[in-house]
């Protein structure tokens, strides 16, 4: 099991998950966003390869347009 904290909320997954898979499950795939993992910004180019580990703390910020 993989236990993550995403924007302050705990989430548990039965099997290992990549950041891209997490974003897809959260219906955030393809959106303009920034992700911080354990205090470090994750480049978009690494979303598909980055395997999340139990204890990881993620902050996901979605860009909102408007005026």
PEUR-V285435 format. One line per field, one symbol per residue. phi: phi as a letter, one per 20 degrees, with the letter a starting at -180 (. if undefined). burial: 1 if it has 16 or more other ideal C-beta (glycine too) atoms within 10 Angstrom, else 0. Layout:
phi=???
burial=???
This chain:
phi=.ddcddlndfcccfcgbefffffffeldfnefbccddlndfdfgfdgfefeecgnfddcddefcepc
burial=0101010000100000101111100000000000101000010000100101000101010000000
